[in-house]
Amino acid sequence: MTDAAMAVTERAVERFVEAYLVSLDAEIRKDGRRWTVSLPDDVDSELELEDTVLEIASDAKEVGDDALAIAPESAFVERLLDEAADRVPVGSLELTEEQWRIELPAWITAGPVDVVDRTFTPYYDRQALCALFHVGIETVSEYQTEELRSLAVDLNDEEERPGLAETYLELTDGEQRELAPGRPVDDTALKNALGTVRSNIENEVAPVVHETRERATRAAKVELEEYRKFVQQRRDELEGEIDNMSHRIEDATSTIDNASEQKDRVEALRKRKELQAELDDLRSELEELTTKLENDFPEKRRDIRDRHSLTVRIRPVTTTLVSYERGDLDLTLKTDDASATVSYSYAIGAGVMEEVTCEHCGTAVTTENPLTFDGNSRIGLDCCGE
């Protein structure tokens, strides 16, 4: 499955664009990486697409003027994300055993255990809010990170359902699926769940925000230090230029005092006046730079801080209420020298709902430490297997 946090890559953008256009009842005719798209006349959208050519690309600059780019950070995709974030359509669907496959966990299929029989017994239905968020972290200067992030929260206990979030990503891949609509939910529960989803995503991206902020802070310090060195160097240059200019004025004054001809004296007076004006300008610049150094560049600090400040955008672009069955998954498992029937709490679309551990040492059973048997004990192949 696709991971629930996707960088805004070519494939992720393609899936989002197709899913969003399908939600608008768009007609999409595909020819390889080029799509011709038309929207119904009565569609609730600011998009104007009538036999418009869209082209999938890794970089928007690769697409010619005859098409709109389906690419990370392309103007067209940004427009779709903005519109989707404004609309945030709330759909609903139902996942049942008849409509969705029973997916065995990788910690079973990756090991030596064979599943010879399976039975799912649903006991009750649950509802979850699944949302696809566009997460953008950027500074004006240089750092930018974008993700499409999926997260699912159970409406009953507001616990995350990672497996359901990944299933939701599969449901946004543009394929036509015959899924029944889910049950309605009141606005308060929906609002609370959406708030929980947003809060959880904020917590998940917090390390990225922190890392980006630290990088931006370091870059700002380097830039300020470079500017400080430039100002100090310029101040030293000005002091040298002022000394030189003072000597030139002294020479001009000496010429005035010693001139025997009136025209030579007038020319020397004119030259001294010009030199004095230049000297005044140099002294004014020196005074200004000295003041900046003494005050540690308040205006420059503000400018650098503004250019390196972080902007974090977390916007839902699609939300869906998913009704899903929860019950027991009974599995008959077999290895070369052992077999057993085991039961796990299971939800359609979400997978096994409990953490499974090795009965010998308590280590989590995972894809890297898959399930096996030691007599009647269920153990991890890596931690306690032979």
C-alpha positions in Angstrom: 0.0 0.0 0.0 0.9 3.6 -0.4 2.2 5.3 2.8 -0.2 7.7 4.4 2.2 10.5 4.1 3.1 11.2 0.5 5.5 13.8 -0.8 3.9 15.7 -3.6 5.4 13.6 -6.3 4.2 13.0 -9.8 2.1 9.9 -8.8 0.5 11.5 -5.8 -0.5 14.6 -7.8 -1.9 12.4 -10.6 -4.1 10.5 -8.2 -5.3 13.6 -6.5 -6.1 15.4 -9.8 -8.0 12.5 -11.2 -10.0 11.9 -8.0 -10.9 15.5 -7.8 -11.9 15.7 -11.5 -14.0 12.6 -11.1 -15.8 14.2 -8.1 -16.8 17.0 -10.5 -18.2 14.4 -12.9 -15.5 15.4 -15.5 -15.1 13.5 -18.7 -11.5 12.3 -18.9 -10.1 10.8 -22.1 -6.6 9.5 -21.6 -3.8 9.1 -24.2 -0.8 8.0 -22.2 0.4 10.9 -20.2 -1.9 13.4 -21.9 -5.6 13.7 -20.8 -8.3 15.6 -22.5 -10.8 16.9 -19.9 -14.2 18.5 -20.1 -16.5 19.5 -17.2 -20.3 19.6 -17.2 -21.8 23.0 -17.8 -23.6 23.0 -14.4 -20.6 21.9 -12.3 -19.9 23.8 -9.1 -16.4 24.8 -9.9 -14.4 27.9 -11.0 -12.4 25.6 -13.4 -13.0 26.1 -17.1 -12.1 22.9 -18.8 -13.6 22.2 -22.2 -11.5 19.7 -24.2 -8.5 21.0 -22.2 -5.3 19.0 -22.5 -3.6 18.1 -19.2 -0.1 16.5 -19.2 1.5 14.4 -16.4 5.0 15.5 -15.7 7.7 15.5 -13.0 8.3 19.2 -13.5 5.8 21.8 -14.8 8.5 23.3 -17.0 8.5 20.1 -19.1 5.0 20.8 -20.4 4.4 23.0 -23.5 2.0 25.8 -23.9 -0.6 23.6 -25.4 -1.3 21.8 -22.1 -1.8 22.3 -18.4 0.7 20.5 -16.2 -0.2 17.8 -13.7 3.0 18.2 -11.8 4.1 19.0 -8.3 3.9 22.8 -7.6 2.3 23.5 -11.0 -0.1 26.4 -11.2 -2.9 24.1 -12.3 -2.5 21.7 -9.4 -2.2 24.6 -6.9 -5.5 25.9 -8.2 -7.1 22.5 -7.8 -5.8 22.2 -4.3 -7.0 25.7 -3.4 -10.5 25.0 -4.8 -10.6 21.6 -3.1 -9.6 23.2 0.2 -12.4 25.8 -0.2 -15.0 23.2 -1.1 -13.9 20.3 1.1 -16.6 18.0 -0.1 -17.7 15.4 2.5 -18.5 12.1 0.9 -19.6 8.9 2.5 -19.1 5.2 1.7 -19.5 1.8 3.3 -16.9 -0.9 3.5 -18.2 -4.5 4.0 -16.7 -7.9 3.5 -18.7 -8.2 0.3 -17.4 -4.9 -1.1 -13.8 -4.9 0.2 -11.3 -7.6 0.4 -10.0 -9.2 3.7 -6.4 -8.2 3.7 -4.0 -10.3 5.7 -1.3 -8.4 7.6 2.2 -8.5 6.3 3.5 -10.0 9.6 1.6 -13.2 8.5 2.2 -13.3 4.8 6.0 -12.4 5.1 6.8 -15.4 7.2 6.7 -19.2 7.0 3.0 -19.4 8.0 0.4 -20.4 5.5 -3.3 -19.4 5.8 -5.4 -22.4 5.0 -8.8 -20.9 6.1 -10.2 -17.6 7.1 -13.6 -16.4 8.4 -14.6 -12.9 9.3 -17.5 -12.5 11.7 -18.7 -8.8 11.9 -20.3 -7.8 15.3 -21.0 -4.1 14.7 -20.4 -1.1 12.4 -18.1 1.8 13.1 -17.6 5.1 11.5 -14.4 7.0 10.8 -13.6 10.3 9.2 -10.9 9.9 6.5 -9.3 13.1 5.2 -6.7 13.9 2.6 -4.7 17.0 3.6 -2.4 19.2 1.6 0.5 20.2 3.9 2.9 22.9 2.7 5.9 24.2 4.7 7.9 26.9 3.1 10.0 30.0 3.7 10.2 32.9 1.3 13.9 32.3 0.9 14.6 28.7 -0.1 13.1 25.9 1.9 9.9 24.2 0.7 8.2 20.9 1.6 4.9 19.7 0.3 2.9 16.6 1.1 -0.4 15.0 0.6 -1.2 13.3 3.9 -4.0 10.9 4.6 -5.4 10.2 8.1 -8.4 8.4 9.5 -10.0 8.9 12.9 -12.7 6.7 14.4 -15.7 8.8 15.4 -16.4 6.7 18.5 -13.1 6.9 20.3 -11.2 9.5 18.1 -8.3 7.0 17.7 -6.3 6.9 14.5 -6.8 4.1 12.1 -3.7 3.9 10.0 -4.8 1.0 8.0 -8.0 2.7 7.1 -6.1 5.8 6.1 -4.1 3.8 3.6 -7.2 2.1 2.3 -8.6 5.6 1.8 -5.6 6.5 -0.4 -6.5 3.5 -2.6 -10.0 4.8 -2.9 -8.7 8.1 -4.2 -6.8 6.5 -7.1 -9.5 7.4 -9.7 -10.7 3.8 -10.2 -14.5 3.4 -10.4 -15.6 1.2 -7.4 -19.1 0.1 -6.6 -19.2 1.0 -2.9 -22.4 1.7 -1.0 -22.9 5.1 0.6 -22.2 5.3 4.3 -24.5 6.4 7.1 -25.0 10.1 7.9 -23.4 11.7 11.0 -24.3 14.8 12.9 -22.3 18.0 12.3 -20.9 18.1 15.8 -19.3 14.7 15.6 -18.0 15.6 12.1 -16.5 18.9 13.3 -14.9 17.2 16.4 -13.4 14.4 14.2 -12.1 16.9 11.6 -10.4 18.9 14.5 -8.8 15.7 15.8 -7.5 14.8 12.3 -6.0 18.3 11.9 -4.5 18.2 15.4 -2.9 14.8 14.7 -1.5 15.9 11.4 -0.1 19.0 13.0 1.6 16.8 15.6 3.0 14.5 12.8 4.5 17.3 10.8 5.8 19.1 13.8 9.3 17.5 13.5 9.5 18.6 9.9 8.4 22.1 10.8 11.0 22.2 13.6 13.8 21.0 11.3 12.9 23.5 8.6 12.7 26.3 11.1 16.2 25.4 12.4 17.6 25.3 8.9 16.0 28.7 8.2 17.3 30.1 11.4 20.8 28.9 10.6 20.6 30.4 7.1 19.3 33.7 8.6 22.3 33.8 11.0 24.7 33.2 8.2 23.1 35.9 6.1 23.2 38.4 8.9 26.9 37.6 9.7 27.8 38.0 6.0 26.0 41.4 6.0 27.8 42.4 9.2 31.2 41.6 7.6 30.2 43.5 4.5 29.3 46.6 6.5 32.5 46.4 8.6 34.5 46.0 5.4 32.7 49.0 3.8 33.3 51.0 7.0 37.0 50.3 6.8 37.0 51.3 3.2 35.2 54.5 4.0 37.7 55.5 6.7 40.5 55.0 4.1 38.6 57.0 1.5 37.9 59.8 4.0 41.7 60.0 4.9 42.6 60.1 1.2 39.9 62.7 0.5 41.1 64.9 3.5 44.6 64.8 2.0 43.3 65.9 -1.4 41.4 68.8 0.2 44.6 69.8 2.0 46.4 69.7 -1.3 43.7 71.8 -2.9 43.9 74.3 -0.1 47.6 74.6 -0.5 47.2 75.2 -4.2 44.7 78.0 -3.4 47.1 79.6 -1.0 50.0 79.4 -3.4 48.3 80.2 -6.7 49.9 83.1 -8.6 47.2 83.2 -11.3 43.5 84.1 -10.5 42.2 81.3 -12.8 44.4 78.7 -11.0 43.0 79.9 -7.7 39.4 79.7 -9.0 39.9 76.2 -10.4 41.5 75.1 -7.1 38.5 76.6 -5.2 36.1 74.7 -7.4 38.0 71.5 -7.0 38.1 71.8 -3.2 34.3 72.5 -3.1 33.7 69.3 -5.0 36.1 67.3 -2.8 34.4 68.7 0.3 31.0 67.6 -1.0 32.3 64.1 -1.6 33.9 64.1 1.8 30.6 65.1 3.5 28.9 62.2 1.6 31.5 59.8 2.8 31.3 60.9 6.4 27.5 60.7 6.2 27.7 57.1 4.9 30.3 56.3 7.5 28.1 57.7 10.3 25.1 55.7 9.0 27.0 52.4 8.9 28.5 53.1 12.3 24.9 53.6 13.7 23.8 50.4 12.1 26.7 48.5 13.6 26.1 49.9 17.0 22.4 49.0 16.8 23.1 45.6 15.3 21.1 46.3 12.1 17.4 46.3 13.3 16.0 46.9 9.8 18.2 44.2 8.2 17.3 41.8 10.9 13.6 42.3 10.2 14.1 41.9 6.5 16.1 38.6 7.0 13.6 37.4 9.6 10.7 38.0 7.2 12.4 36.2 4.3 13.3 33.2 6.5 10.0 33.0 8.4 8.0 29.8 8.0 4.6 29.5 6.5 2.8 26.3 7.3 -0.4 25.5 5.5 -2.5 22.4 6.5 -5.7 22.2 4.4 -8.2 19.4 4.0 -8.9 18.8 0.3 -11.2 15.8 0.5 -13.1 14.2 3.5 -15.1 11.1 3.5 -17.2 9.4 6.2 -16.4 5.7 6.1 -18.7 3.1 7.7 -16.8 -0.1 8.2 -17.5 -3.4 9.8 -15.6 -4.6 12.9 -15.5 -8.1 14.3 -13.3 -11.1 14.6 -11.1 -12.6 12.0 -10.5 -16.3 12.5 -7.5 -17.8 10.8 -6.4 -21.3 10.4 -2.6 -21.1 10.2 -0.1 -23.9 9.3 3.6 -24.3 9.1 5.6 -27.5 8.2 5.3 -28.9 11.7 2.5 -27.0 13.5 -1.0 -25.5 13.0 -3.4 -23.5 15.0 -6.7 -21.5 14.7 -6.3 -17.9 16.0 -8.7 -15.0 16.3 -7.9 -11.3 15.9 -10.0 -8.2 16.3 -10.4 -7.0 12.7 -12.0 -4.1 10.8 -12.7 -4.0 7.1 -10.4 -1.6 5.4 -8.4 -1.0 8.7 -6.9 -4.5 9.3 -6.0 -6.2 12.5 -6.9 -3.8 15.4 -4.6 -5.2 18.0 -0.8 -5.3 18.5 0.5 -8.9 18.2 3.6 -9.8 20.2 5.8 -12.8 20.5 4.5 -15.1 23.3 8.1 -15.9 24.4 9.7 -12.5 24.7 7.0 -9.9 24.1 8.7 -8.4 21.0 6.2 -6.9 18.5 5.4 -9.2 15.5 6.1 -7.1 12.4 6.9 -7.6 8.7 10.6 -7.8 9.7 9.7 -10.2 12.6 6.9 -12.2 11.1 4.7 -14.8 12.9 5.7 -18.4 13.3 5.0 -21.2 15.7 7.1 -22.9 18.4 4.9 -25.8 19.5 1.6 -24.2 20.7 3.2 -20.8 21.0 3.0 -18.0 18.5 6.4 -16.3 18.3 8.4 -13.9 16.2 10.6 -15.6 13.6 13.4 -13.1 14.0 13.4 -12.7 17.8 12.7 -16.3 19.0 12.6 -18.4 15.9 15.4 -20.9 15.1 
